[in-house]
Amino acid sequence: MRQSQLFMPTLREVPADADVKSHQLLLRAGFIRQNAAGIYSFLPLGKKVLHKIENIVREEMNRAGSQEMMMPALQLAELWQESGRWYSYGPELMRLKDRHERDFALGATHEEVITSIIRDEVKSYKKLPLNLYQIQTKFRDEKRPRFGLLRGREFIMKDAYSFHDKQESLDETYEAMKNAYSAIFSRCGLNFRAVLADSGAIGGKDNHEFMVLSDIGEDLIAYSNESDFAANIEMAPVLLEVKSSSESLLELEKVATEQAKTIEEVSGFLNVSSSKIIKSLLYMADGQPVLVLVRGDHEVNEIKLKNELSATDVALASVEDTKKWLNTEPGSIGPVSVSEEVKIIADQAVPYMVNAVCGANESGYHFLNVNPKRDFEYSQSADIRFVVEGDKSPDGKGTIVFAKGIEVGHVFKLGKVYSEPMKAAYLDENGKNQIMSMGCYGIGVSRTLAAVAEENNDDKGLIWPLSLTPFDVHLIAVNSKNAEQAALSDELYDLIKNDGFDCLYDDRPERAGVKFADSDLIGLPIRVMVGKRASEGIVEVKIRKSGESFEVPVSDLSSFIKQEWDKLKN
């Protein structure tokens, strides 16, 4: 394509509201434009990259046995009411009414729609399993859209759904989707990890997020420094390592701690390590009081706690509730002499604490020499804390380190979360009615584009991997008003295209500096410059990623570009 005809409005200055590299560069290089907060238009360059990501997704999804379809973005409220999510999804769901006052939602996701389709059309186990996907615009009314395409209110997503009559079938498809996702993100050139994750508002269990490692990621990943174990910090299990204590049990003692309430204050006041303090927090779980105990140097993981209690809602108790159930205020609470109406759950490390410190359920007082089982009972012990760096990896290989990640994909085993309330049933081989099991598999296509841009750039601009570059070769007539340069550039434009490369030809009557700056900014892999040695049949070739430059005879250009392309592939 001739650049004089390309709609590519570049910017010289960094937009004031663009906080991250991908957002800045995609705006400056003319790939996207913002229409409203979290809502973007994809300009021709951006659309070309988006199309390439979509093609990679299609190829790998089709290879994994999934079939493409398209569902409506406008969804009936009745379907969401059937699943129960109309009432539970929250303000992120964009709701609207038609002229007949009928309620609709703009699709944030499509579990309800696809379940209703399969429920109405599939009646026999002989038609299962099924795996269907679409690539479509999604809508979520994010409270704080930011980071450009990484957190928007309108975005492109690939979502797939599978339906099964047997758990083994769901397990097989889940693994096939995980493998397909790994292939997709590898082909996009991303540094990613598949991590254990929580299901959130989607529901279900057994799921993995695909995270691109990045300093601007909003999720914290815990992974092993010696194996492929990785998990979202909310889901990372803690491998209990117990060191037996030789301490003799001392007599329980109540002491005044004045205004010391936090772990740090109590630790300093009593001159004890935070690891010797039992941190006691009162939660309300589905309206019932639960006293949660962890070591003072650990933090309660509310996702793990919620899962352990099989609760729908878990939240820290208010001051009023704390006074009601423990007769004191937060800062002095503990597990000794607590009413039987209050359930006590201890993190797995707490039972091994010896001569610990805890609140005395009396403002300004704490107990010394507290020992579990002797001084208080608990109903259950479980892994309910956050993993910390330096913990042993749950697979026993290496230790845990942290990194930030950008979520670009998520795979779930939904089970019957949607099929049961929506009555998606089939007749089994014995003619009995059975509920289908489901899987759900999503990729943020537009977010993947931003993640690639975030990972592939330098101080001059973008550096696209070969698989996603909007054009393969950037041909530049350094001085398009020079007859020899213009003629040779026209000839090479045809040559490069005939060799099978998608070529962007900068034939604009601009200064050389402007052309080179734009070329660096948009980041095509190979640049061919036709300049002052055009009359000698010599051009300059520059590799965007390495910055290497070569003077190449025109007669050798075709083979040279192919050679460099093959090098970049490897």
Order of alpha helices (4+ residues) and beta strands (2+ residues): alpha-beta-beta-alpha-beta-beta-alpha-alpha-beta-beta-alpha-beta-beta-alpha-beta-beta-beta-beta-beta-alpha-beta-beta-alpha-beta-alpha-beta-beta-beta-beta-beta-beta-beta-beta-alpha-beta-beta-beta-alpha-beta-alpha-beta-beta-beta-alpha
